[in-house]
Every structure is written in structure tokens, then in C-alpha cells.
Amino acid sequence: MINLKNWMSRGWLCSLTTSFVLLSVTAVASHAEEQRISLPMTLEYNLLNALVLDTFLGGGAPAGVNEARTHKTLFYEQDGCQAVVVTAPRFREQAGELLTEIQVHLRYGRSMGSYCVLPVTFNGTLVLKQIPVVRSEDWSLRFIPTGSEIQNLDGQPARLASLAWGLIENHVLQSMTDISINLAIPKDELQTFLTLVLPDDHPQEILEMLQGMQPGEVQVLAHGLKLENTMAAFDALYRPEPEPHGSFFSVEELEAFIAEWEAWDAFLVHMITVMAGQPLSEEEQWLLLDMLLRMRHEFSARLDDPVMHDDLVRSQFVEVWTTLGPLFRGHLMNAKSESLLGYFAFFSASDALLALNGLGSALDLVISRDGLLRLARLLDEGAEDLPGYGPEMIPELQRLLGLERQDSSARTSPRSWIIQTLELAAGFFSTSSARAESPPAELRDNLEHWLFRGKDLEGYMARVTRVLNKKANSVIAESKAPFAHQDYFQDLVLATAWLESCFRQFRLSGGEIMYLRSSNNTSVGIMQINERVWRGLYDQTRLRWDPAYNSRVGAEILDLYYTKYAQPRMSREAGKDWDPDLQAAMLYAMYNGGPSQLERFLTRKSENSLHRSDRLFREKWDWVRQGELDKISICLIGR
């Protein structure tokens, strides 16, 4: 054991910045004018180790002596007759105690002229037992040593000569004082963010609440250090619980609702693309894509039912961070060291929002555009504004989510997709009518070929079905789905195109050829691709003006829903009769309403309460399977 008495008398304390992982909020009544809010904060060990690595190795080791990124030479003299090389400290828990482990390499001998007499080397581990504390005056996390041990590489206690002990005490223990990372930085960022989401009609109370935040005791847990903090929340910040109502949005309220959600969607895309450089597994890619699709489909459903509900952005933020938070923590801790503090502050603010949301709607939290922008800057210091909510395809997002395929990859302009204003999208994603626009020059000559004018129905259908079948075949050739027969997928694509658009990509509008839009102006083309749901993932211009591209994308979406949703669901009930008719209906339900419709459709099916869209798809599916494509005349020419 090392004698720590003299060492501790030198004022040895280690400062470390941490992330605020605000896990829960508990309101405890104190007196009539305020409540005490408990804000537990947790620092996982991988995050702590990543910060300490950069801080510890930032000291002044002699040039060319560091042996690796994780090693540091603390002492080197007499041509290497005496040397101390260590690795960065690593923290872990054992039996409720915090242990800090440092790998140590010693070389010690006596220098006589140009000779090193009796040199001895030692490789082992210094294990420190420590108590973590946070000082309220400067918000620094510090570690008070209570004991130590030197072990061999096999974990057994080591016996060292007095010279070796001296090297460890004078250099290894002393080096710990070089670790100094300020915890106040992410704390300040957290306070700034909270001013943007808390009610703004009582600024003085908010200021007092945030400035009164105090650190508490630090608990040593298996996964990290948990710090209990408290702050006051004055009664004036609370609102009465809102009564349920079914009021419809006014025009102005609907526009504000759309603008708020578009800012949130732009932020969500920005947040996801931060993961672009990380080694994501296929399951992690799917988790990110699934969350993006669910949020967008939910918004589209709200546009179809413009009744004032709860705060959609707030509820979606809570759902996203609850689901994706562990994924982001697991990967971003391997990021460049200069980004760690920003990520810490981002985790702090995001977790704080989840925690405060636990108090219910009475606290009246609002996730504003300014609040989202603040979060975006924590993820990317260079972000001057949120990414624009525009029509551009984002190849980085497509690759990240595993959607890049040869046929559907679009040629994109060299200009950046990060646009510094949201005004661009106002005309492109209009809720009233399609804006006046012209097709790309390379597609103009092909428009008439795809416009049905009431004549030559047989020729028109031959051209359309040929392209749809070709695109379906190209998708199924690349698919991981074990479709029993190729013609099954062809029929699925044909039935979907029939119900969605009556096999039409274009229509005449004022004598001009215009792409077909859905009644709510969200979906386009022969496969009616929802532009809001698939924004950034596919080329919006080609979806509108290139029927072959639109057909291919629709087939890819059906394949995605099969491989990522339907197939895993069927495997959980392998004994059930999942006949082709049921599978097709499941896939269309998701195509029409998003992933959440899979279980909802199965419930409707079991209760014999199918939606009209379910019944209409079954009708088209049966006609396609029975070779009755001539019935397309019912919707194309009215008989």
C-alpha cells in the first residue's frame, strides 16, 4: 500500500467535467411559494474515461516519447535508466466503491557515467479507491483517494523496492493533479437551454430557480456516477391542467403548428446525421429510420385531422430521446475529444427536458425553434441555424439509414443541403396547392408518354405495367425478403399503384401537364410517395416528374416494410397462417399509414372492423391477382 498522507496533504484533488444525465424529476413540497425539484444526474464510466483520456494525455510529455495514444511518459532521465510510463486512468465500480486503474511501466536503476547499473523493469497496475465529490462553488467533480494498491499484470499484489515506490508516489500520483475539466461549462449550457423552454412570463422566478441549482451527493453505481441535485420551482411557473377540448386549428394556428414541426423535423435530421461517421449496425440503422418514419407519419396524420391536441413537438422529442438516447451515448463517446463537451451539454439539455416533462403539462414546457437551435449548436459548434426544411435529397442521410440503392440514388447538386432559412420550404411543401413549376429539361419529352387522355387504354396500361413490373423486379432482385414468387411482389406493386393513383403520374391542369398530388397535398406520382415522410431520403423533383423513379421508390418502400416490419412480426408467430392476401394487406396498411399501422391493421382484421382503405386495397389486390386489369377503366374513364 502507498502512504497517501503526504500526498493528500499537497492538496491533491482531481477536477472533471461531466454530462448531466437527468433521469427523473421529483417534486417535494417545501412551502407555499416554491417546490424543490430533484434532478438526478448520471455520468457513465465510458464518458468519464473518454474525457479523462484527453485531459490526462494533454500534459507536457517530451516530444517523441509517447508510445501510443493512451500512453504518457511522466518521467524520463539518464538516457532511460529511470522512466515512468502510464496509461490514462480508467474508472469502474466494485462493491459500491469507485476504483481508478492506471497501467504503469517502470524502469529504475542507478546511473554511473554512461552506464545504467542493475536496471529493473516493472509492468503492473495502480488501483486507487476514491470518493467522488462535487464542489458547489465551482461545480467541479473531484476524487478524494482513500486507499491504493500496486498489482502485477495478473491482478496479484506486487512488491516493489523503495526506489520504485518513490517513482510512483512522486510521478504517478502527482500526475493525477493535472486532470482538470470544468463541470460548470455543461451546467451553464443546461441553464441557458432551460431558459428557452420554460415559461417566459416570469423571468425573475426562472432566473432564481436556475441560479439556485445545487449539487448533491454522488452515488457510485455499476454503470456510472449519480449526482443528486436540487433547485426551486416557484408556483408561478405552473399552470392549471388543461381541460380536454376538440377545437379545430384556425388558419394561423395551423400554419404555426406546421412551422414548429418543420423546425423539429429539420433538427431531427441534423441530429441523426451527426451519427454519419459512426460504425452503426444494421439494427441501429433501422432504429434511426424507424423513429424518423414514425414521427413523420404521425405528423401527416395530424394534418389529416387538424384538431388541436397535445404539444406534438414536445411529445415527439420525449419519445425520440427516450428511444435514441442510449444509442447516441454509446457512439458519440468515441468522437473527437474537442466535441465531447458539446455532446455532454447536449445530453444534459435533452435529459433535462425528459425529466421536467415528467412533471406533466402543468409546467408548460415549450420546445421552441430557438431551443432546438441551441441543441443543434451543442452537436455542431459551426451550426449558425437549423438545417432548412427543404426538398433537397440528403445523400448522407440516405447512406446512414441504409437506403442507398443503385437505381434510386439521385444526382444531387453540389450545394449544401444545410440552408440557413426555413422560408425555402414554404412554397415547396404547401398545404393548399402545388406551386407552379416546370419539369427538368431531360424529362420534358417523356411527359405525354405517361399522360392518359382517354384513348388507347390498352396501350397506356401496357406501358405503365411494363415499367412497374421492371422496377418491382429490380427491387426484389436486391431484396433480403424471402418472397415465395416474383409475381407476388409485382402484383403487390400493381395493386398499390392502382389504389394510390389509378396508374397515373400526371394529369392536365389548365391545359398544362402537372404531376398528380394527393388530396392533402403531401404525396405525389403513380405510387403517391409522401414527400414529408421521405423528405431528404429521395429526390423530390424526380418523384414528381420521373414516373420510373417514382415506381422504383414505391417498390423500395414496400420491400422495406416487408423486411423490417412484416417479416419479423410473422416470425414471432411462425405457426400462424400468414397467407399472401394477409401479407399484402399488412404491407399496404403500412405503406398508407406508416409502421404503426401494422399492429393496428392486425387488430382491425381480428375484430372485423377494417377501414375503407383496407377494403379498397383488397378489391384491387384481388383484381390484379385474377388478371382483371381491364377494370382499371372504372377509374380512368369512368366505366
Rosetta blueprint (number, residue, H / E / L):
1 M L
2 I L
3 N L
4 L L
5 K H
6 N H
7 W H
8 M H
9 S H
10 R L
11 G L
12 W L
13 L L
14 C L
15 S E
16 L E
17 T L
18 T L
19 S L
20 F L
21 V L
22 L E
23 L L
24 S L
25 V L
26 T E
27 A E
28 V E
29 A E
30 S E
31 H E
32 A L
33 E L
34 E E
35 Q E
36 R E
37 I E
38 S E
39 L E
40 P E
41 M E
42 T E
43 L E
44 E E
45 Y H
46 N H
47 L H
48 L H
49 N H
50 A H
51 L H
52 V H
53 L H
54 D H
55 T H
56 F H
57 L L
58 G L
59 G L
60 G L
61 A L
62 P L
63 A L
64 G L
65 V L
66 N L
67 E L
68 A L
69 R L
70 T L
71 H E
72 K E
73 T E
74 L E
75 F E
76 Y E
77 E E
78 Q H
79 D H
80 G H
81 C L
82 Q E
83 A E
84 V E
85 V E
86 V E
87 T E
88 A L
89 P L
90 R E
91 F E
92 R E
93 E E
94 Q E
95 A L
96 G L
97 E E
98 L E
99 L E
100 T E
101 E E
102 I E
103 Q E
104 V E
105 H E
106 L E
107 R E
108 Y E
109 G E
110 R E
111 S E
112 M E
113 G L
114 S L
115 Y E
116 C E
117 V E
118 L E
119 P E
120 V E
121 T E
122 F E
123 N E
124 G E
125 T E
126 L E
127 V E
128 L E
129 K E
130 Q E
131 I E
132 P E
133 V E
134 V E
135 R E
136 S L
137 E L
138 D L
139 W L
140 S E
141 L E
142 R E
143 F E
144 I E
145 P E
146 T E
147 G E
148 S E
149 E E
150 I E
151 Q E
152 N E
153 L L
154 D L
155 G L
156 Q L
157 P E
158 A L
159 R L
160 L L
161 A L
162 S H
163 L H
164 A H
165 W H
166 G H
167 L H
168 I H
169 E H
170 N H
171 H H
172 V H
173 L H
174 Q H
175 S H
176 M H
177 T H
178 D H
179 I L
180 S E
181 I L
182 N L
183 L L
184 A H
185 I H
186 P H
187 K H
188 D H
189 E H
190 L H
191 Q H
192 T H
193 F H
194 L H
195 T H
196 L H
197 V H
198 L L
199 P L
200 D L
201 D L
202 H L
203 P H
204 Q H
205 E H
206 I H
207 L H
208 E H
209 M H
210 L H
211 Q H
212 G L
213 M L
214 Q E
215 P L
216 G L
217 E L
218 V E
219 Q E
220 V E
221 L L
222 A L
223 H L
224 G E
225 L E
226 K E
227 L E
228 E E
229 N E
230 T E
231 M E
232 A E
233 A E
234 F E
235 D H
236 A H
237 L H
238 Y L
239 R L
240 P L
241 E L
242 P L
243 E L
244 P L
245 H L
246 G L
247 S L
248 F E
249 F L
250 S L
251 V H
252 E H
253 E H
254 L H
255 E H
256 A H
257 F H
258 I H
259 A H
260 E H
261 W H
262 E H
263 A H
264 W H
265 D H
266 A H
267 F H
268 L H
269 V H
270 H H
271 M H
272 I H
273 T H
274 V H
275 M H
276 A H
277 G H
278 Q L
279 P L
280 L L
281 S L
282 E H
283 E H
284 E H
285 Q H
286 W H
287 L H
288 L H
289 L H
290 D H
291 M H
292 L H
293 L H
294 R H
295 M H
296 R H
297 H H
298 E H
299 F H
300 S H
301 A H
302 R H
303 L H
304 D H
305 D L
306 P L
307 V E
308 M L
309 H L
310 D L
311 D L
312 L H
313 V H
314 R H
315 S H
316 Q H
317 F H
318 V H
319 E H
320 V H
321 W H
322 T H
323 T H
324 L H
325 G H
326 P H
327 L H
328 F H
329 R H
330 G H
331 H H
332 L H
333 M L
334 N L
335 A L
336 K L
337 S H
338 E H
339 S H
340 L H
341 L H
342 G H
343 Y H
344 F H
345 A H
346 F H
347 F H
348 S H
349 A H
350 S H
351 D H
352 A H
353 L H
354 L H
355 A H
356 L H
357 N H
358 G L
359 L L
360 G L
361 S H
362 A H
363 L H
364 D L
365 L L
366 V L
367 I L
368 S L
369 R H
370 D H
371 G H
372 L H
373 L H
374 R H
375 L H
376 A H
377 R H
378 L H
379 L H
380 D L
381 E L
382 G L
383 A L
384 E L
385 D L
386 L L
387 P L
388 G L
389 Y L
390 G L
391 P L
392 E L
393 M L
394 I L
395 P H
396 E H
397 L H
398 Q H
399 R H
400 L H
401 L L
402 G L
403 L L
404 E L
405 R L
406 Q L
407 D L
408 S L
409 S L
410 A L
411 R L
412 T L
413 S L
414 P L
415 R L
416 S L
417 W L
418 I L
419 I L
420 Q L
421 T L
422 L L
423 E L
424 L L
425 A H
426 A H
427 G H
428 F H
429 F L
430 S L
431 T L
432 S L
433 S L
434 A L
435 R L
436 A L
437 E L
438 S L
439 P L
440 P L
441 A H
442 E H
443 L H
444 R H
445 D H
446 N H
447 L L
448 E H
449 H H
450 W H
451 L L
452 F L
453 R L
454 G L
455 K L
456 D L
457 L H
458 E H
459 G H
460 Y H
461 M H
462 A H
463 R H
464 V H
465 T H
466 R H
467 V H
468 L H
469 N H
470 K H
471 K H
472 A H
473 N H
474 S H
475 V H
476 I H
477 A H
478 E H
479 S L
480 K L
481 A L
482 P L
483 F L
484 A L
485 H L
486 Q H
487 D H
488 Y H
489 F H
490 Q H
491 D H
492 L H
493 V H
494 L H
495 A H
496 T H
497 A H
498 W H
499 L H
500 E H
501 S H
502 C L
503 F L
504 R L
505 Q L
506 F E
507 R E
508 L E
509 S E
510 G L
511 G L
512 E E
513 I E
514 M E
515 Y E
516 L L
517 R E
518 S L
519 S L
520 N L
521 N L
522 T L
523 S E
524 V E
525 G L
526 I L
527 M L
528 Q L
529 I E
530 N E
531 E L
532 R L
533 V L
534 W L
535 R L
536 G L
537 L L
538 Y L
539 D L
540 Q H
541 T H
542 R H
543 L H
544 R H
545 W H
546 D L
547 P H
548 A H
549 Y H
550 N H
551 S H
552 R H
553 V H
554 G H
555 A H
556 E H
557 I H
558 L H
559 D H
560 L H
561 Y H
562 Y H
563 T H
564 K H
565 Y H
566 A H
567 Q H
568 P H
569 R H
570 M H
571 S H
572 R H
573 E L
574 A L
575 G L
576 K L
577 D L
578 W L
579 D L
580 P H
581 D H
582 L H
583 Q H
584 A H
585 A H
586 M H
587 L H
588 Y H
589 A H
590 M H
591 Y H
592 N H
593 G H
594 G L
595 P L
596 S L
597 Q H
598 L H
599 E H
600 R H
601 F H
602 L H
603 T H
604 R H
605 K H
606 S H
607 E H
608 N L
609 S L
610 L L
611 H L
612 R H
613 S H
614 D H
615 R H
616 L H
617 F H
618 R H
619 E H
620 K H
621 W H
622 D H
623 W H
624 V H
625 R H
626 Q L
627 G L
628 E L
629 L H
630 D H
631 K H
632 I H
633 S H
634 I H
635 C H
636 L H
637 I L
638 G L
639 R L
